[in-house]
Amino acid sequence: MKSFFLLLLAGAVSMLVIPAARRLAPHIGMVDMPDPRKVHQAPIPRVGGWGIALGAMLPLLLLNPVDPAVRAWLAGGMLLFAFGVWDDARELGHWPKFLGQALAAGIVVFYGDLYVTRLPFVDGEALSPLTGQLFTIVAMIGVINAINHSDGLDGLAGGETLLSLVAICFLGHLTGNDLVTDIALAVTGGIIGFLRFNTHPAIVFMGDSGSQFLGFTLAFLVVYLAQVANSASSAALPLLLIGLPIADILAVFYQRMRGGMNWFKATRNHVHHRLLDLGLTHHESVVAIYSLQALLVTCAVLLRYASDGLVLGLYMAVVVALFAALVLAERTGWRIRREDPRRVSLLTRLPQLLRQDARARGVLLALVALPAPLFIVGAALWSSEVPRDFGIGAAGIGLILAALLAFGSRAPGIAARAAVHVTVAFSTWLFVRYPGAAAPAAFIVANGAMFVLVAALAFYLRFMARQRFDLTPTDYLIAFAGVALALFVRFGGGDFGAGHLLQFVLYAVVLFYACEVVIGNIGRWRYLLGLPATLALGVMATRSLG
């Protein structure tokens, strides 16, 4: 239950911090200006890292951690976040950045007493403490820069790291290690809140404060997982868990060395740049990289106890295939060719035809809008119990939502949206985890209603929405996470609350999208969704605390 709240609280903090930081950004010089190497064409605030880092660290600080490793992660993360903010505002050179990275890694190694003691292919031969400590510092600096350099397209660095964290969280759960799962979930929540503003076209960039913090966290968790939490796993497993960013930065350094360029001067030869040059759109490039990263981290879970040779061989096979395909396409001049825009099929014209029928649109909108409030209130009433921590959280969020509905603007702000989404998550978890005596009938009705909702939602968004609805890389990210979760449950072993967790994720995602449709398309959203959410939170608080 604690981990569940870490995820939600981190996401909520992230979504609240970023809008405030975005308003502050122009006044403190934290705006990313366009240049020939970059993709964006307008100035963008680079304060998304504030939401990621603060959203992840504040919930864990509230737990008053006693483990030296957690304290080392918090101290190193705060230090690196400060250096990142400094760089985002003043454009530091690479040597001050390396200093901050080395100091953060040194805190983990010397205060947290966490460092690498074993390497692939040398089973039984432990590294000396000094060698292991130095190697760990260099490796952590490498991972920090790998994630930092991958931050070149909207949602790319955040999505790649999120996929790695999903796998790390699952592996941490299988070993029963709360440190790994808590940190992974807290940072995941921070990323989810950030992606709300960073999906293409982004209105906020994470900046170095975010990318360096994510790289530092990923390096810390990989070392802790492989060296402490599950030392029986393959020593080569970090390659698969970190994934594509390692191969990307090594390939970039190779090209810079070969071309006689400055190693540390930014260039336009990362994988995402090369995919764009081959004619892929921004979305297609991000989704292609997500796909490869999802493949690598899923293999990390499934092959966690495989031999070092198999793990390394699989990683090299994927990487070599990727770069071989890129080089072949570049040398042969291959480019993606789009269809002639003058040729318009019936399927393309169908959305315009359907949008003209107001009655059809109204029926579909009702099918999307009604199940969400009914589910939210019904779950709060019918669950067999409401844990006390849920009741405390529901009471606080309910008061905030009631105040926003009474005194806030008519248009829903970030805080109101966050409160509604948290209510959906609470209700969904209660329904799945504490179904009560009416479970069989309730599950039949709920699954049937969910099937209708999915069909109506998909059809409405694709054909009937007033504004064009395109699948974004974040939507694919959610799909990848769902598929990975199903694979982990099926083949990963262990009891991950398989049925409960998978059903919770699927129900919650569908209801989140339904709530966004209600908020975005129905003027009286506060009566249809806001008041039922407030009522459900009140019921939860009363049942738990009464």
N, C-alpha and C positions, 0 to 999 in steps of 0.2 A: 504493500500500500504506500509506503514511503517513497518508493521509486516512481510510482504513478504520480504522486503529487510533485515530485521534483521535475518531471517532464512538463506538467501543466503550468507550474509556477514559473519555470524558466521561460516557456513560450510566452506567458502573459507579460512577464517583466520585459522581455525582448520587444514585444509589440508596443509596449508603453514607452520604453526608453527611446526607440529609434525616431518616432515623430518629433519628440522634444529636441533630440540631438540634431535632427535635420534642420530645424529652424535656427539652431545656433551655429551650424556649420559655416555659413557665409561670413559670419562675424569673426571667426577665429581662423579663417584661411583653409578650412578642411573641405575643399571642393576640387574635384578631379576635372581638369581642363582637357579638352580634346587635343589630340596631336596625330600625326600620320600613322604612328604605330598602333593607336588605340581604335576601338570599334565605335565607341559612342561619338555623337556629333554635337552634344550640348554639355555644359557644365553639370556635374552630378555630385551631390554631397557624398563624402566617403566617411560616413559615421555608422555604418551598419555593424561594424565591429563592437561598438558600444553595447548594442543590444545583445550580440552573441556572448561577449565576455561577461557583462554584468548579469545577463539573464542566467548564465551558467554558474557563476561564482556566488551570487547572493543567496540562492536557495541552499547551497552547500555550507555557506558561512553560518546560516541560521541553525544548522545542525550541530554547530560547535565541534568540528572534527577533532579527534584525539590522535588519529594515526599520523605519524610523522610524514608518511608519503603523501597523504592528502594535503597536509599543511605545506609541504614542499611544492606540490602542484599549484595550490592557491597562491603562494608567494611568488613562484616563478611566473605564473599566469598574470598576476597583477603587474609585475615588473615589465614583462614583455608587452602587455597591453599599454603601459605608460610609454614605453619606447615607440610603440606603434602609433599612438596618438601624436607623439612628438614628430614622428616622420611624416604622418599625414598632414600636419600643419606646417612643417618647415622643410620637408624634402631632405632628410638626412642622407649623407653618403652611405656607401655600403659598409665602411669600417665601423661607424657608430652602431649600425644595425647588427653587425656581427658581435659587437661587444655586448649589446643587450641580450642577444640569443645565447652567447656563451655564459653570461651571468645567470640567466634563467635555467639553463641546463645544469650549471654548476650547483645551483640550489637543490635540484632534484638529486644529483649524484652525491653531494657531500653532506647535505642536511637530511635529505630523505633516504640516504643510503641505498639508492636504487641505481644499479648499473648492470651491464651485460657481463655475464660470467661464462657463457657458452656460445659457440658459433657453429654454423652448419658444417657437417662432415668431420667434426672433431669431438665426437662423443667421448665423454670420460676425461677430457682434457680441459680443465677450467682455466680461464684466463687469470693472470695475476691481478690483484686489486687495482694497481696503478694502470695497467694496460686496459682493463675493463672500464675503468673510470674515464680515461682519455678517449677510448673508442666510443663510449656512450655519448660524451659531450659532442664529439664530431658528428656522430650519427644523428643526434637530435637536431643539431644545426642544419644538417642536410635535409631532414624531413621538414623542418620549419620553412626552409627556402623552397622546397619542392611544392608545398601547398601555396606559398606566397606567389610563386611563378605561375601556378595554374589558375590564378584569379584573373582571367583575361576575358571571360564572357559572363553575361548575366547568369547567376545561379550555378556557375560551374564549380568553383572551389567549395562552396557550401554544399552542393549536392554530392560531389565526390566524397567529401569528408563525412557527410551524413550516412552514405552507404557503408563506409568503413566502420562507423560507430554502431550501426545496426548489427553488423557481424560481431564486433567486439563485445557489445552488450550481451548478445546471445551466448557467446563463449564464456563471458564472465558469469552469466547465470548458471550455465552448466557446471561450472566449477564451484558454485556457491559463494562467489566473491562479491560482496556488496560494494567494495570500493570501486571495482571496475564498472559494475552496472550503474551505480549512482552517478559517477562522473560522466559516463557515456550518455545516460539519459538526460542529465542536466544540460550538457552541451548540445545534444540533439534538440532539446526544447528551444535553446537559444537560436539554433540554425533555422528551425521551423518558423519562429517568429520573424527572423530576418528575411527568409524567402518570401514572406508576405509582401515585401517591398522590393525584392531583387529579381523577381521573375521578369523576363524580357517583355517590354522595355522597362528596365530598372529605373526606379526613382531614387535609389540609394545604393552605393557601393559599400562593401565591407571595409575597404582600406587595409593598410598594413596592421592596424590594431586588431582586425578580425582575422586576416589570413595567417598572421604569425601566431596568434593565440590558438587557432585551430591546428596549425602544424605542431605547435608545442604540445597540445593536449593529445593529439594522435600519437606522437612519438612517445610521450609518457605512458599512455595506456598500452601501447604495443610492447614496450619494454617490460612493464609491470606484468602484463598477461603472460608473456613468454618466459620471463625469468622468475616470477613469484607465484602468480595465481595458478598457472598450469605449466610447470616446467617439464612435464612429460610430452608436451606438444613438439612439433617439428621446430628446430631452431631457424629454419628458413621461412617459417610462417609469416613473419612481418612483411616480407616482400608482397605476398598476396593481400594482406590486410591493408597495407598502405596503397598498393596497387599502381595505377598508371602514372601518378605524379612523379614517382621515382624515375621511371624510364623516360618520361618526358624531359625532366631537367637534365638527365645525363646526356640525352640526345642533343639538347640545346647546347650544352657545354662542349660537346664534341664538334658540333658545327661551328661554334665560335672559335675553338682552337684551330680547326682546320682552315678557317677563313682568316686567321690572324687577327681576330677581333678581340676587344676587351671582354674578359670572361664575365664581368659584372655589369656591362652596359646592356640595357634592355633591347631586345631585338624582336622581330616579327617572324619567328620560326618555331614557335611551339606547335604542338599537335593541333590545337584549336585554330590557329592561324592557317595552317596548311589545309585543314578541312574547308575553311571558308574560301581559300584560294581555289579549291577544286570545284566550287560552285554550290556547296551545301549552304543552306540558310543558317541563321543564328540558332534557331531551334533545333534543326537537324544536326548541327555540329555538337551541341550540348547533349542531345539525346544519344548520339553515337558514342560519345565519351562515357556517358552514364552507363550505357549498355556494357561496354568493356569493363568498367569499374565494378558493375554488379556481378559480372561473370567472375572476376578475380576474387572478390570478397566472398561470394557464395562458395567457390572452390576452397577458400581458406577454411570455412566451417566444415565442409564435407571431408577435407583431407587434413584435418588438424593433427592427426596422429600418423600421417603417411611419412615415408622416408624423406630425408632432406633432398635426395636426388630427384624424386618424383615432384616435390613441391617446386623446386628450382626449375626443373625441366618444363613443367606446365607454365610457369610464369614466363620463362624465356620463349616458349612456343607462341604464346599470345602476343608478347611484345615484338618478336621478330616478324610475325605475320602482319601486325599492324604497320610497322615501319617499311616492310617490304612492299606492302600494298601502296603506301603513300609514295615511296620512291618510284615505283613502277608507273603510277598514275601521273606523277609530275614529269617524268622523263618522256613519256609517250604523249603528253599534252592532253590527257583525258580530262574531260569536264562533264559535270552533270548537265544534261540538256532538258530544259523545261518544255512542257507542252505549249503549242501555239495558243496564246491567250484569246485569239479570235474564235477558237473552236470551243463552244459552250455546249455541254451535254445536257440532257434532260435532268440527270441527277444533280447537276450544278444549279439548274434553274428551279429545282423543286422547292428549296427553302423559300424563295421569293413567292412562289405560288401559295405555299401553305401560310406564310405570314399574312396574306391578304384576308384570310378567314378568321375573323375576330372570335367567333364562337369556338372554333377548334383550339385556338390559343388559350381562351379562358378555361376550357375544360382541362387541358393539359396543365395549366398553371395551378388549378385547384388540386389536381392529383399530386402535384409536387408539393404544394404548400400545406395541405391538411395533415399528412401523416406525422410531420416533425413535431408540432405542438402536442398532438395526441400522445405520441410516443414519450415525449419528455415528461408530461404530467403522469401518464399511466405507469411508467417505470418507477417514479418516485412514490406512487401510492401502492403498487403491487409487490415491490421487492420485499423479501422476507425480513430483511433488516437493513439498517443504515449505520455503518460504522461511525464511531464518534468523530474521527478525524474528518470524515466526509461532512458530518453535520456542522463542525466548526467552519470548514471551508465554505460550505453552502450558505451559512449565516452571513459571513463576511461578503461574499460575492453577491448574495441576494440584496443586501443593503446598498451596495454600490450600484447594482442594476436598477433598483427601485428609484434611487436618487437620479440616475441618468434619465430614466423614463419620465420622471416628474419635472426635472429642472433642465435637462439637456436639450439640445437642438432637435428639431424634427428629423434631420438626417442622422443616421447612426454613425457614430464615430468609432475609432479603433477600440476604445474601452468597452463600448456597448457590444460590439461584435465579439470581442474576446470573452466577455461575460456570457454571452449566448452560447458560444462554442464550448466553453468550460462546462456549462450546464448540460449540453448535449453529451459531453464526455462522461460527466458524473452519472447521468441517467442511463446511458448505454452500459457503463460498467456495472451499475446496480442491477440492471435487467439481466445481464449475462451472468454475473457472479452470484447474485442472490435472487433467483427467479421466484422463490416462494412456492406455495402449494399449487398454484394454478399454472405451474411450469409447462406441462405438455400442451394444454390448450393455448396458452399465451405464446409459446414458441411457434405453433402452427399458424396462428393469426399473424404474429410478427413477421415470420418468414414470408408469408403470402403478401402482406402489405409491403415488405421490403422489395419483393420481386416487382410488384406493380410500381413502386416508387422508382426503382432503378430504370425500368423501361420508360416511364413517363419523363424522368429527369434527363435521360440520354436523348430522347426524341425532342424534348423541349429545347434543350441547350443546342442541339445540332441544327434544328430546323425552324424553331419558332421564336427564339429569343430576339428581342428588338436589336440588341447589339450582337455583332458577330462573336461567336464563341469558338475559339481555337484551343486545341489541346496545347498546353505549355509544357516545358521540360519538368516543371514541378508536378504536373499531373502524371507524367511518365515516372517520375521519382517515386510517387506514391504507389503506382502500380508495381514498380520494381521491388519496393519494400514489402508489398503484400505477397508477391510471388516468392521472394526470398524467405519470408516468414513461413509460408506454406512448405517450402522445401526444407527449411531448418526443422520444422515440426515433424515432417515425414521422415527425413533421413539423418537429421542431426543427432538424434538420441536425446535421452533425458526428458523430464516432464517440464515443459515450459508453460504449463497451463494451456496446452495446445488448443483444445476446443474453445475455451474461454477467451484466450487472447486473440485468436484468429477471428472469431465471431465479433469480438469487440472492435477490432480494427476495421473490419468490413462494414459493420453497421455505422460506426462513427464517421467514416469517410463519406458514406452516402448521405448521412444526415447533415454533415458539414456543408456539402454542396447544395443540398436542398435549402438549408438556412440562408446561404448566400443568394440563391434565387429569390427567396421571399424578401430579403432585405433589399436587394437590388431592383426588384420589379413591382413590389406592392407598397404603395404609399403609406398604408396603415399597418406597417410591419410591427409597430409596437403593440398593437392590439392582437394581432395574429400570432406573434412570436415572442415579443418582449414580456407581455403580461403572463402567458403560460410559463415562460422560463422563470420569472420571479416567483410564481406560485409553486412551481416544482422545487425551487431552492428553499422556499419557506417550509414546504412539506418535509423535505429532507432534514432541515435543521430541527423542526419540531419533533419528528420521530426519533432523531438521534439524541437530542439534548433534553427532550421533555421528560 
